[in-house]
Amino acid sequence: MRHEITVLKGEPYPLGVTVTGKDGTNFAAVLPGKEECGIILYPKRGGVQLRFPFPQEGTVGNIRCMRLLGIRMQEYEYNFYVGEEVAVDPYARRLSGNEKWGKREDCALRCAVLEGEFDWGKDRPLETKMCDSILYQLHVRGFTRHRSSMVAHKGTFLGIVEKIPYLKELGVTAVELMPAYEFLELERPKGKSYTMAQAAQHYMDPLPVGEGNVRINYWGYKKGYYFAPKASYCGTQDPAAEFKSMVRALHENGLEVIMQFYFPPGVGQGFILDVLRFWVREYHIDGAHLMGEAMPTVLLATDPLLAKSKLFYYDFPCQEIYASPDAADGRLACYRDDFLYDMRRFLKGDEDTLGGMLYQLKKNPRQTGTVNYIANYEGFSLADLVSYERKHNEENGEQNRDGNSYNASWNCGIEGKTKKKAVLQLRRKQMRNAVVLLFTAQGTPMLTAGDEFGHSREGNNNPYCQDNEVNWLNWKHTESDRGFLEFVKALIALRKAHPILHKPDEMVMSDFIACGYPELSYHGREAWRLDVDRISRDAGVMYCGNYAKIDRVQNDDFFYIAYNMHWEKKKLALPALPAGMHWEKVLDSGTDSVHLEPEELEKSVTVPARSIQILKSVSQERKNH
């Protein structure tokens, strides 16, 4: 029996569909033009579609709105219509028609409202400081899609929940999700050359109906439906509840959730603000990594609702965000490739790279902070960084023309796979050097999933369309490369245990507490004297633990980190420590072993070729105790 439905004027905000009572619903959409427009309702159990045009009095600017009484939206799906065209609500909280990964892009999408209340319990934002954060970037599908993941719900948000014990053991503090909102992953094939203008529009082009050889946009960097979690990343029938359950479980285990959002040209600033506000309010995410050009960073950084949310972008106009040059709230961070290239060039032993490496180790601007990474979702993975000098993207179907041709990589003597033991040992050491560079830098480190156990993409530096084992993590490597994984864990644990290795503000290299040592100092073959010649590839960096407190009470230890990317061993001088202390080596990139034999060092340390060693001060009193 059909209920009587009453059409009222409605409210222009909030945009989208809002259930206002047991049987009342408000509809609001930006639909400019003079054509008739309205709502199409599709009964979930089948039956006649219902159409309701927006009333004339329900027009405010370019917004059309109305309120329907006597209808339960939980029983319907909906779309908007403009003339003869059907339009998907950009504010839709849920979409049907794309639940199966890889379905055709011309599928019929329908919108729906969220059903039921979610029990968040005592969930609250973690607000982990940027200086204490260790980010772990992952692709929801690729993280657990491989059969070796041994999870019940492969390639889903629930799969991430099943891997929480692993994430905690690794030591990261936040997961950064590549696009996990709804998007249509099929795109048109690329068989021609594009101008720059055409290339900029390519990812937004619709797939022509009936065209074959469709391609998966595996990463999802295209215009999406930003208010709905991706249904094909779900192991249940309720994407919203599953995503919330994932966030709640991660929070319960001390892990934050950062979402990547890609906005192509043409997306309005107000819309972007609405998206971020929604995810923070509705899904309790802890921050957002903004991707795209001309993001409204000032609008987002000064919005009161986002005042505790982390925001990452490649640049922020701090003079427009903060009231004074000294003001900072510790939640903004620049996310760009500067660190990656400076560190890669030093790692491979290029000339005149020491200065850039030392700058990146120290860089930690007060107002924005920085996210450091030596490998990312694009470009070579960490294992490929030390195994390939040329990109190998043939499988992408673009004649190897896609992807960056310069990766600042070194194959250690042989391109690609090899069985030569000496080459494999060198590659392994270079991987250890890379992660030491990452985790001994003062900014916020970001690790790309799989790099901690040597995941290879077989030289493909742009696997955006590879929905296969090129991108799926093979978890068997957590055993076959257990040594390297344990090395990464030990390095993360060392960083987290010592606040002098991750201070909230950039170090000033002076003795401003009058303890006899500067906060940070550089050393070479003579203590307190660094060789800055352009051919120099080695340096000693000392951190004075008196400038940081463990548990707010005890001074931290002194650290001396000896970096040598020369192909010959180097002898570096050790500065004298306070009375009763001596130097001991605690980590050596020359070996996977994280349990080194105690070795007391006094005046110098000899660092083998292409190696990094970490020394820590040990007091005689503490040693005897």
N, C-alpha and C positions, 0 to 999 in steps of 0.2 A: 504494500500500500504506500503510495507516494505522499510524503508530507507536504504541507503547504509551505512554500518558500517565499519569504518577503525580501525585497531588494531595497536597501537603504543607501544613503549617500556615501558613507564610509569615511575613513581617515587616510590622508596621504602617507603618513608614516606610522609604523615602520614599513618599508617596502617589502614586497613579497606577500606571503599569506600568513595571517596571524589568527589563530583560534582564540576568540574573545569570550567564549563561554561554552556551555554544554552543546548548544546548537547554533552558535553564532560565529561567523568567520569574516575577517576583513581582508580584502584583496587590494593591493596597490602596486602599480607598475608604471615605469617610465615608457610611455607610448606616444611619442609626438606624431603629428599629422592629423588629417581630417577624416581618414577612413574609419569606418565603424570598427570598434575593437571591444573585446570582452573576454569572458572566461568560458572554457570548455571543461565540463566535468565528465569524467569517465568512471562509471560505477565499477568497483573492483570485482564484483561478482558477476559482471556482465549486465547488459541491458542497454537502454537508450541513452545516448549522450545528451547532456544538457548544456545549453548555451545561454549565457546571460551577458548582454551588452552592458558596458559601463554607462551609467546614467549621465546625462549632460551636466547635471549639477555636481557630479563627482569628478570634475576636472580642476586641478590646481596646478597651474603652470603646465609642464609636460607630463604631470603625473595623473593617471586615471585611477580612481578608487571607488569601491563600493563595499557594502557590508551585506552579507546574506544571513538571514535568520531562518531557522528551521531545517538546517542541513548539518550532518555530521561528516566533517572532512576526512575522518579516519576511514570512511567507507568509499572514498573517491580518490582518484588521481586527477590531475588537472594540467592544462596548458592555457596560455593566452592565445588569442587570435587577433590579427590585424588584417581586415579585409578577408582575402582568401588564404592568407599565410598563417601557419601555426607557429607560435613562438614559445620557446622554453623559458621559464622564469629564471633569470640570472640569480635570483635570491632563493631558489628552491633548496630546501633543507634535505631533500632526498630525491633521487632520480631512479626510474626504472627503465629498462630497455638496454642497459649496458652492463648487466651484472656478470656476464661471461667475458673474461679477458680475450681480446682479439676479435670481438664481434665487429661487423661492418659498420663503418662510420655513418651510413645513411639509415641506421636503425631508428625506429620511432621512439623518441624519448618522452617520458611523461614524468610529471612532478608530483610530489606527495609531501604531506606534512609529517613531522616527527610524532611518534605515538608514545604515550606514557611518560612517566617521570623516571629519571635515573637517580639511583641512590649513590651520591658521591661520598657519603659517610663524612669523615673528618678531613677530606682532601683539601689541601691548601697549596698555593704556589710555593715552591722550594726556595726560590730567590737565592740560588747559589751564586756567590760572587764570581765575576768574570775571572779574577786571578786564581780562583780555586777550581774553575771549570776545565773539564777535558771532554771535548766534543767527539762524537762518533757518528759519522755520516753514513746513512744506509738507504738502500732502495728497498721498499717494503716487500716487493715480489722477489727480487733477487737474493735477499738476505736469507730466506729459508726455502726457496723453491726447489733447490737441488735435493735429490733423494737422500743424500748424505746428511742433511740437516737433522734428521731423526725427530722431527716434530710432527704432531698430529695434523696441524693446520698449516700446510706449506704455502708460503707466499702470501701470508695474511698478517693482519694486525695481531691476531691471536698467536701466530708464529713468533712474533717479537716477544710476546709475553712469555712464551715457553723458553725463550733464550735469555730471560732476565738473569738467571744464575750465572751464565757465561759473561754477560755484560758487567755484573758486579765483580766477578773474579778478575776480569780484565782491568777494572779500575776506572772506567770512564764515568762521567757524571751526567752526561746528557746525550740523547740520541737526536740527530738532525735528520728528519725525514725528507727525502726527495719528494716531488709533488705527490701528495696522498689524497688530494681532493679529486673530485670526478673530472675526468677528461676522456676524450675519445682518442684511443691510442692508434687507430689506423690513419695513415696519411697517404697522400698521393705519391706515386713512385717518382724518382728523380732520374730523368733520362736526358736532360738538356742542361746547357749552361745558363746561369742566371746573372743578371746585372746585380749590383749591390742593392738597389731598390727592390728588385724582384726577390732577392734572397731574404731580405728583411721581412717580406710578406709571406714567404713560402710556407712557414709552419702554421699560418692561419688559413691557408687555402682549404676549402672543403674538398673532400674526395669526390671526383665525378662519379655519378651513379653508373654502374655497369663496367667501370674500368678495372681491369685485372691487375695482378701483380702488386697487391697492396703491401704496404710497409708498416711495420709496427713502430710507433714512436714510444719506445720502451721507457725513456726517461720522463716524458710527460711535460716537457717545456713548451707548452703551447697554451692558447687561451682555454680556460677550463670553466667548470661550473663550481665556483669557489666556496659555496656554502654547504656542499655535500661531501662527506668522506667517500672515497672511491669504492664502489660496491664490489668490484672484482678483486679487491684486496681484503675481502671478508671471508671468514670461514663460517659465518652464520647468515641468517636472513635479515639481520638488523645492523646495517653499517654504523649508524650513530651510536647505538649501545655498545657495539664491539670496540669502536674507537675510544669511547669514554672508558670502557673497562681497561683498555690498554694503558691509557693515560693514568688512571687511578692506580693500576698495578705498578707502573714505572715509578710514580711518585712514592708509593709505599716503600719502594726499595731505593729511594734516594736518587732517582734518575729523572732529569728534566726532559721535556719534549719541545724541540724546536722544529717549526714547520718551514719548509721552503715554499715560497709563492712566486711564481713567474707571471708577470703582467706585461703583455705585449703593448706596443704603442696604441693609443686610443682608449685605453681603460681610464675612466675618470678618477681623479684624486679622491673624491668623496666615496666612491665605490670601494677603493682600496682601503680606506679607513673603516668602512663598514665591515669589510671582510675580516680585518685583523681584530676589530672589536668583537665580532661574532665568535671567532675561534677562541679568543681569550675567555669570553664570558660563557659560551656554551660548552666548549670542550676543554677548558682549563689548560691550554697550552702555555708554555713558559716563555715563548718568544718566537720571532719570525726572522727568516733570512729572506730579504727582499731581492728579487731578481728582475731585471728589465731596466729600461732607460727612464730617466726623469721621474724617479719615485718621489712622492711627497714626503720627504724625510722630516722636514720641519713640522708639518702637520701631524705626523705619526709620533715623532719624538716628544712633542709637547702636549699630546692628548692625555687628559687626566686618567682615562680608563686604562691606558697602556703604560702608565707611569712606572709600573714594576716589571714590565715585560722586556726581555732582551730584544734588541733590534740589530740586525746585521745588514750592512750594505757596503758598497765599495767606497763610499765617501759620505760625510755628514758636514753641512755648513754650521760648525759649532757656534760661530758668532751670531747666528740667527736662532739657535736653540737655547743657549745658556745666557743668563743675565750678565755674567762676567767671565773673564778669561780663566779664573780659578774655579769656577763652578763645574761640577761633574756629578753624575748620579750612578756611574759605574755600570751601565747596562747597554751602552752603544759600542759597537765594534766594527772596524773596517775589515772587509773580507775581500782581499784581492791577491794577485799572484806575485807581488813583490818578493815576499819571503821565499816562495817556491823557486824563483829563478836565481836569486842571489845564493841561496843555499845549494842548489843543484850545481851551479858553476863552481862553487868552492869544493863541493863533494868530488867532482870529477877532476879537480886539480888544475883548473884554468888559471892563467896568469892574472894578477891584479884583482883578486877576488877576496882577499883577507879583510879589507876594510868593509866591504859590503856584508860579509858574514858577521863581523863583530857588530855592525850597526843593527842587523836583524836580531841578533841575540839580545841586544839591549832595548830595542824599540818597544815602547809600551805607553803611548800617549795617554795623558790623564783623562781627557774629555771623551775620547772615543775608544781607546783600547784597540787591539788588533787580533784577528784570528789568523793563526799561523798553520800552514799545511805544506807538505813537501810533495804530496800527491793528492789528486782530487778525482771526482767522478769522470771528468774529461781529462784528456792527456794520458800519459802512461801511468799504470799502477806502480806501486813501489817496486815490485819484483821486475816489471818490465823496464823501469827506469834504469836498472843496472844490467839489462839484458839486450836492449835494442837501442840503436842510434837512429833508425829510420822507422817511420810509421808503416804499419802493415794492415791497411784498412780495406783490402780488396773485397772482403766478405760483405761490406756495406753496399756494394753495387754501384760505386761511383768512381771506378777506375783509380782508386787510391788518391783522389783529388781532395777529399774532405779531410778535416782534421788539421791540426797545427803541424806545420813542417819542421818547426824548431822546438825541441823539447828539453834542451840542455841536458841530454842524457849521454851515458857512456856504456857500451856493451861489455866492457872489461876484456875486450880482445876478440870476441867472436859474436857475430850477429845471431840472436835467437838461441834456440835450444842447443845444448852441447852436453857431452859426457866427460869433458876434460875436467879433471878434479881441481886443478889449479885455478881455472876460470870460475868454477862453481864456488870454490872457497872465497875467492876475491869478491864475487857477487854477494855472497852471504855477508861478508864483512862490510861491504858498502851499504847494504841494507841496514845493518846495525848502526853504521855511522850516520845514516840518514835519520833514523829515529832518535838517536842521541842529539843530533842538531835540533830536531823538532822539540823534544821535551826538555832541553836545557835552555831554550829561549824563554824570554820573560813574558811574551804575550800568551794568548789562550790557544793551546794546541788543538788541532782537529785531525783525527785519524779517519781515513776512509775504510769502511768495512772490508775486511779480507786482507788488508795490507799487513795486519799484525801476524798473519800466518802465510804470507807470500802468495796471495792470489794473483794469477797471471791472466791477462786478457790477450795473450798471444801476440803482443805488439800492436793491437788495435787501440789507437789513442782517441777514437771517437765512436765507441760502440753504442750509439744512441738507438740503433734499430736492432740490436742483437738480443732477442729474448731466448737465450740459450746458455750453455755453460761458459760462454765468454763472460757473461755478466753474473750468472748464478754462482754463489759462493760454494766451493767444494769443501765441506767441513772435514773431510778426511785429512786435509792439510794441518788441522789442529793437532794431529798425531804425528804425521810424517815430518812436519816442521815444528814440532813441540819445542825444540831448543830455542828457536827464534821467538816463538810466542812467549815463552817464559822470560826471555830477555826483555821483551816489550813490557810485560807485566811488572818486572822488577824495576824497570826504568820509570814507569808510571807511579809505582809505589814510592820510589825514592823522591820523586818530585812532590807528591802529595804530603809526604812526611816532613818536608823541610820548607817552611815558608820563605826562606831566603831565596829559593829557586823559583818562586812565583809571587813576587811582591805586587801589591795593587797599583803602585805608582812607578814611573820610570826612574831608574837609578841615576844619581847625579854625580857619582864618582868623586865624592869628597868625604872627609872625616867630619861630618857635621854634628856628631855626638861626642867628639873629642875622646875616642877610645884608642887612638893610635893607628887605626887602619881606615882607609876609605871603604865605603859600602861595596864598590866594585873597582877592580884594578886589573891592568893588563901587564903581562910579563913575557919575556922572550928567553934568549940564551943567557941573559942576565936578569935577575929579579928587578922588578919595577921599571924595566926598560923593554919596550916592544919594538921589534924590527918591522917597520912598515914599508919596506921595499916592495915594489910591484911583483917581484918574483917570490916573495915570502908566502908560504902556505902553512905556517904553524904559529901557534900562539897559546899562552897560558892565561886563563881568566880566573881571577880569585874573587869569591864572594865572602864578605865578612859577616858571620852569623850574629854578631852583636846588634845588627840592624833589623833583626826579626826575632820574634818570640814564639817558642813552641808552647802551646796551651796558655799563651799570654803571660807566662811566668819565666821560663828558662830561655836563655839565649840559644839561638840556633848554632849549628856547627859552622866552621869555615869550610868552604869548598874551593878546590882548585881543579879546573877542567882543562886538560891538555889536548889541544886539537892539532893534528898533523895530517894534512892531505897531500904531503909530498910523497914521492915514490921512494924516498930514502928515510931512514930513521932520523929522529931529531932529539937532541938533549936540551931540555928546558929547565931553567933555574926555578927553584921553589923559594918563595919568600918565607922568612922566619916567622914562626907562630909564637904566640904568647908563651911564657914559661910554663912548663908542665904539659905541653901539647906536642904532638908530632903528626906527620902526614901518613895516612894509610890509603891504599888503593881499594875502592869499593866497586868499581865497574870498569870493564875493559872491552871495547868493541872488537878486540882481536879474538874474542871467544864468546860462544853462546853461554858459557857457564856464568851463573850469577852468584856462585859461592867461591870467592877467591881466597887463596891462602894469605893470611896476614903478612904484610910486608911493610916494615917501617921505613919511611923515606924522609930524608932530612934536607939536603941541599939541592938535589936535582932529580929529574925523572926522565928516563929515556923512553920515547914514544916510538914504537915501530912505524914503518911506512903505512900510510893510509889508515890511521887508527886514532881513536879518541879514548882517553883514560880519565876517569873521575876519581879524585882524591878527596878525602874528608879528614878533618882534624879529629884526633882522638886524644883525650886527656889521660894522663897516667892514672889519675884517681878513678876515672870512670872505667878504665881498662882493668884495673885491679879489682874493682867492685864487680 
